[in-house]
Amino acid sequence: MLILVWFVICIIFYFVQLLLGNSGHALEVFAVLSAISIFPISKIRYKIK
């Protein structure tokens, strides 16, 4: 499961850097998208158990 989270975070980081580059808001967008993507992954993880 940790590998899935790491893979999703890397993809999100790549797209944020591609779209926003060195913008001052790139880190905030990355944090929000990461939180939004990790939430469903955690729900799926606890549903399986």
DOTINU-838584 format. One record per residue: residue in three letters; x, y, z of N, C-alpha, C, O in turn. Coordinates in nm, 3 decimals, padded with zeros to 5 digits. Layout:
<recs>
  type   n.east  n.north     n.up  ca.east  ca.north    ca.up   c.east  c.north     c.up   o.east  o.north     o.up
   ALA        X        Y        Z        X         Y        Z        X        Y        Z        X        Y        Z
...
</recs>
This chain:
<recs>
  type   n.east  n.north     n.up  ca.east  ca.north    ca.up   c.east  c.north     c.up   o.east  o.north     o.up
   MET   00.083  -00.119   00.000   00.000    00.000   00.000   00.088   00.125   00.000   00.053   00.226  -00.063
   LEU   00.200   00.119   00.070   00.289    00.234   00.076   00.348   00.266  -00.061   00.371   00.382  -00.095
   ILE   00.373   00.162  -00.140   00.425    00.183  -00.275   00.321   00.254  -00.361   00.356   00.340  -00.442
   LEU   00.194   00.220  -00.345   00.087    00.288  -00.418   00.081   00.435  -00.382   00.069   00.521  -00.470
   VAL   00.090   00.466  -00.255   00.087    00.605  -00.209   00.207   00.681  -00.266   00.192   00.793  -00.315
   TRP   00.324   00.621  -00.261   00.445    00.684  -00.313   00.432   00.710  -00.463   00.471   00.816  -00.511
   PHE   00.379   00.614  -00.536   00.360    00.628  -00.681   00.264   00.741  -00.713   00.290   00.820  -00.804
   VAL   00.154   00.750  -00.641   00.055    00.856  -00.663   00.115   00.992  -00.631   00.093   01.088  -00.705
   ILE   00.191   01.002  -00.523   00.254    01.129  -00.485   00.354   01.173  -00.592   00.361   01.292  -00.625
   CYS   00.430   01.079  -00.646   00.527    01.114  -00.751   00.457   01.164  -00.877   00.504   01.259  -00.939
   ILE   00.348   01.102  -00.915   00.273    01.145  -01.033   00.216   01.285  -01.011   00.225   01.371  -01.099
   ILE   00.158   01.308  -00.894   00.103    01.440  -00.864   00.213   01.546  -00.865   00.194   01.654  -00.920
   PHE   00.328   01.515  -00.804   00.439    01.609  -00.802   00.485   01.643  -00.943   00.513   01.759  -00.973
   TYR   00.493   01.543  -01.029   00.536    01.567  -01.166   00.440   01.660  -01.239   00.484   01.754  -01.305
   PHE   00.310   01.636  -01.228   00.212    01.719  -01.298   00.207   01.862  -01.243   00.191   01.957  -01.319
   VAL   00.221   01.876  -01.111   00.221    02.011  -01.053   00.344   02.088  -01.101   00.333   02.205  -01.137
   GLN   00.459   02.024  -01.100   00.580    02.090  -01.149   00.571   02.121  -01.297   00.619   02.225  -01.342
   LEU   00.510   02.033  -01.374   00.494    02.054  -01.517   00.402   02.173  -01.545   00.431   02.255  -01.632
   LEU   00.293   02.182  -01.472   00.196    02.289  -01.496   00.237   02.423  -01.434   00.223   02.527  -01.498
   LEU   00.286   02.420  -01.312   00.311    02.546  -01.241   00.458   02.585  -01.237   00.490   02.703  -01.218
   GLY   00.548   02.489  -01.254   00.690    02.521  -01.254   00.737   02.580  -01.123   00.716   02.521  -01.017
   ASN   00.800   02.695  -01.129   00.853    02.759  -01.009   00.758   02.861  -00.950   00.800   02.955  -00.882
   SER   00.631   02.843  -00.975   00.531    02.933  -00.919   00.530   02.922  -00.766   00.564   02.818  -00.711
   GLY   00.493   03.028  -00.701   00.486    03.027  -00.556   00.375   02.940  -00.502   00.376   02.904  -00.384
   HIS   00.280   02.905  -00.585   00.165    02.827  -00.539   00.181   02.678  -00.568   00.090   02.601  -00.537
   ALA   00.293   02.637  -00.625   00.311    02.496  -00.661   00.308   02.407  -00.538   00.251   02.298  -00.542
   LEU   00.369   02.451  -00.429   00.372    02.369  -00.308   00.234   02.355  -00.246   00.199   02.247  -00.197
   GLU   00.155   02.461  -00.247   00.020    02.454  -00.191  -00.068   02.362  -00.274  -00.144   02.282  -00.219
   VAL  -00.058   02.373  -00.406  -00.137    02.287  -00.494  -00.096   02.142  -00.475  -00.181   02.053  -00.470
   PHE   00.034   02.117  -00.463   00.083    01.982  -00.441   00.030   01.925  -00.309  -00.011   01.809  -00.304
   ALA   00.029   02.004  -00.204  -00.020    01.958  -00.073  -00.169   01.925  -00.077  -00.212   01.824  -00.023
   VAL  -00.246   02.011  -00.142  -00.391    01.987  -00.149  -00.421   01.862  -00.233  -00.502   01.779  -00.192
   LEU  -00.357   01.850  -00.349  -00.382    01.733  -00.433  -00.334   01.604  -00.366  -00.396   01.500  -00.383
   SER  -00.226   01.611  -00.291  -00.178    01.493  -00.220  -00.278   01.450  -00.113  -00.308   01.331  -00.100
   ALA  -00.329   01.545  -00.038  -00.427    01.512   00.065  -00.554   01.455   00.004  -00.610   01.359   00.057
   ILE  -00.599   01.512  -00.106  -00.719    01.463  -00.172  -00.698   01.322  -00.226  -00.791   01.241  -00.224
   SER  -00.580   01.290  -00.274  -00.555    01.157  -00.329  -00.527   01.053  -00.220  -00.563   00.937  -00.238
   ILE  -00.466   01.092  -00.110  -00.436    00.996  -00.003  -00.562   00.959   00.073  -00.571   00.847   00.125
   PHE  -00.659   01.048   00.082  -00.783    01.018   00.155  -00.857   00.896   00.099  -00.890   00.807   00.176
   PRO  -00.884   00.889  -00.034  -00.951    00.767  -00.084  -00.865   00.642  -00.072  -00.918   00.532  -00.051
   ILE  -00.734   00.657  -00.084  -00.647    00.540  -00.068  -00.657   00.485   00.074  -00.660   00.363   00.093
   SER  -00.662   00.572   00.172  -00.674    00.526   00.311  -00.811   00.463   00.335  -00.822   00.366   00.410
   LYS  -00.915   00.517   00.274  -01.048    00.458   00.290  -01.052   00.318   00.229  -01.111   00.227   00.287
   ILE  -00.990   00.301   00.113  -00.985    00.168   00.048  -00.904   00.073   00.135  -00.941  -00.044   00.150
   ARG  -00.796   00.120   00.193  -00.710    00.036   00.276  -00.786  -00.019   00.397  -00.775  -00.137   00.428
   TYR  -00.861   00.068   00.466  -00.933    00.023   00.584  -01.058  -00.055   00.550  -01.108  -00.131   00.634
   LYS  -01.111  -00.038   00.430  -01.227   -00.116   00.388  -01.186  -00.261   00.361  -01.265  -00.353   00.385
   ILE  -01.066  -00.282   00.312  -01.018   -00.416   00.281  -00.995  -00.496   00.409  -01.021  -00.617   00.411
   LYS  -00.949  -00.434   00.516  -00.920   -00.505   00.641  -01.042  -00.556   00.710  -01.032  -00.617   00.816
</recs>
